[in-house]
Amino acid sequence: MQIKNTKSLIIITLIIALALEYFTNSAKYYVIQPNKYILYLKLKINTTFGNHFKTKIHFMKYSKILLSFCLLYLTSLNSYSQVRFGLKLGPNIAYANFKGGGASAYEDFRELLVKYHFEGICILPVNETFKFRLGLGVHAKGHKSVETVNSINNIVEITPIYLQIPIIASYVNDKFHIGAGPYFSFGLSGKYIIKEEGGGVPSKIIRDGSIVFGNTIDSDLRNLDAGLQLEAGFTIKYDWIISGAYNIGLINFYPAPLADPKGKSGKFNSFSISIGYLFPY
């Protein structure tokens, strides 16, 4: 295989390195203080000799500046004529898997939650049949459970919104593509609601509010989510894309103080259906 674009090679190499480093058992990443637009990365590496090294990398950049820089850098890939950009959007059919204390209450009464996603995409060719499909978009995920007691539905709904970055290695031809790869999601905002409905009485909100992202006792969800994305789709008239993707969550979304002592575990999953458009060269 020959990659004709040096910048493409650099981007792909960095992405693969980050993905491999992230999914090793010895690495942990935490993103904190999203309200201040500060990205903080803590990497802890356990060597085979039992030594511990801590590296802290502070990117004191506003998120808008950082994202703008990434987009400008990607759009500078002009030496390979087949690099393409586009947009896609569609519904997310979301749910969560639970383990540990109280998991059965969520698992037994789980229902699918229909939300949305929209995403910018960049296709980086390696050769005629192998391409990297990169994305940067907003994905609404979550969980919904409905327990009926005495004709009254007790509803719990959690809807976090993430900035998601998928990195998909794909086999492609003129009309079809199929691929897989990691995705990384950073918490932006979200809401939760607990309410009662039915039974011939007006709907009653028991509790609602905004989701607090972090890794402390006062947090609702961790800032970082990550997992594996499986994707397949069709290209119509060379510009339009219809695709489906399954996102398998691999990160426990409970903050450490809530998860570790009780052995609680929760992971977001979703199935996405997308309609997209690739801009002309």
N, C-alpha and C positions, 0 to 999 in steps of 0.2 A: 504494500500500500504506500502511496505517496501523497503527502499533503502539500498542496501547492501554495499555501498561505502560511507564512511564519507566525503571524499573529494568531491564526486559528490554532496552530500547534501549541503556542504558549498558553492560550486559554484552555484548551483541552487538557494539557498537562497539569495545569494548576487545579482544574476541576477534579480530575481523577485523583490527584494527590490529596486534596481536601476530603474527597469522599472516602478514600482508603483510610486516611488518618482518623476520620470521624467514626467509622464503623469498627475500628479496633477496640478491643475490650479495655485497653489501657487509657483511652482518651475520653474526656468528658468536656462538654462545652456548655457554658451558661451565658445567656444573653440577659442583661438587666438594664434597668432604667430606660425603657422605651419612650417614656413620656418626655425625656430630655434629649431624645434622638441621639443617644450615645450607645455605640455598640462596644460591648466589653467581651472579650474572649479569654477564657481561662483554660489552659491546656495542662493536664497533669499526665505525665508519662512515667510509667513504671518500667524500669529496665530489668533485664534478666538477672541483674545482680541485686535487685531489691532497692536500688536507689530511687529517689524521688526528685524529679525536677519540676519546677513550676515556672511557666512562662506566661506573662500577662502582656497582651497586646491591646493597647488602647487606640481605637480609631476615633479621635475627637473630631468627628465630622457630623454635620447635620445630615439626616437621612436623605433629604431631597438632593443635597449636593452629591452625596455618595451614589445615589441611584442615577442622577444625571450623568455623572462621570462614567458609570458602567455602560449606560446607553450610548453615550458619545463614542466610547472606545469600541463597542460592538459595531456601531455604524461606520467606523473607519475601516472595516474589513472590505476593501474594495479591489484587491488584486485578484480575487477569485470570483469569476463572473457568476457562479452558481450559488453563492451565499444569498439566502432569501430571508425576508422578514415578513411577519404577518400578525394577525390578531385572531383569537378564537374566544368563544363564549358558549355558555349553556348551563344546564342544571347539574347540581351535585346531589346525589342521593347518599346521605351520610348516616353513619351509625357509629357506635363505640363498643369495644369489648372490655369487659371488666373482670378482675380477679381479686380475691382477698375479701376483707371485711365489707359486708353489705353488698357484695357484687350481685347476689341473686335477685335483690330487689330491682336492680336495673336490667339484668339479663332477662328475667322472666316476663317483664312487661315492656320490653323494648319495641319501638316502632321506628320505621324509617323516617328520616327528616329530609325534606326536599329543600335545597338551598341553591346557590348559584356559584359561578366562577367566570372570570374574564381574564385573559392572559395575552401578553405579547410573546411571540415566538421568533426564534432565530434558528435557521437550519444551516449547519456547517457541513459541507460535503467532505468526505475523506476519499471516496472513489465513487464509481457509478452506482454501487449498490449498498454502500454503508455511509450513514450520516449521523451526526449528533444533532439532536433536537433540544435546544435550550429554551427555557421559558422564564418569564417574570410576570406574576399575576396575583390577583386577589381571589382567595378561595374561602367560602363560608362552609364550615364543617359543623360537627356537633353531635348531639345525642337527644333522643326523646323517649320518654317512658310514660305509659298510661296505665294506671291501676284503677280498676273499677270496684268501688265498694258501695253497696246499697244504692246502685244506679247512679252514683256520682263518680265522675272520672277525675282522678288525681293525676295531674299532668306535670311532668318535670321536663323542661326544655333548656338545653345549653347550646348557644350558638356563637362560637369563637370565629373571628375573621383573621386569616393569616395572609401574609405576603409569602407566596410560595415560589420556589425556584427548582423546577425539575431539570434533570440532566439525563436525557434518554439516548441510548445508543440504539440505532434503528437499522433494520434491513429494509430497503426500499426498491421499488421499481416504478414504472410510469404511473401506476394506478393504485398501488397498495403499499402500506408500510406497517411494520410490526417491530416493537422494541421494548426495552426495559432499562431501568436505571434508578438511581436514588433521587429523592426530592428533599428539600430543606424548607421549613416553614417558620416564619417569625411572627409572633402574635402582634396584631395591630389593635384590635378592639373586640367587642362582643358583648352579648347580654345573656342573662339567665332569667328564667321565670318559673315559679311554682304556683299553680292555680288549680281551681276546682271548677268543673263544668258538668252540666247535665242534672238529672234528678228533678227536673221541673223547677229549678231555682236559678237565679241569675249567676253568671260567671263571677267567680271570686278570686282575686289575686292574693295569694298567701304571702309571696315574697318575690321581688324582682330587683334587678340592678345591673350594673356594668361589671364585666369580668375583669378581675385584677390579675395581670400576668406577672410572674416572678417565681422565686424559689424560696420563699419565706413562709412562715406560719400564717401570715395574713394574705397570702396569694391564693387565687383560685386555680390557675393553670400555669404550667411552666411556659416560659417565653418561646422555647424552641421545640418544634416538632419535626420529625424526620421519618422517612420510611422508603418503601420500594414502590415504584410506579410501573405498571404494565400497561402498554398502550398499543392499539391497532387502529387502522383507519384507511380510508380511501381518498384519493385525489380525483376531483372531477374537473375536466377541462383545464387541467394544469394549475388552476388558481384556487379552487374551492376544496376545502377539506371537511370530511365528516369522520369523526373519530370517537372512540370510547377508551376510557382509561380507568384502571382500578388502582386506588391508592391504599397500600397496606401500611398502617402505622406501626412503627417499631420502637417508639419512645413513650415511656410512661408519662402521661400528661399531668399526673399529680405532683405538686411540689414535694421536695424531699422530706420536709417535716411531717407531711401528711401521709406520705407513702411508706417511708422506711420503717417507722415503729409498728405500723399495722399491717404491713405487707400488702398494701392496696396497690392495684395496678389498673390503669385505664389507657386505651389506645384508640385514636380516631382512625376510622376507615371511611372511604367514600368511593362511589362509582360515578364517573363523570361522562356526560355525553356532550360533544362539542361540535359546533359548526364554525369553520374558520375560513379566512381568506388570506392568501399569500400575495403580497404586492408584486407587481411586475418588476423585472430587473431594471 
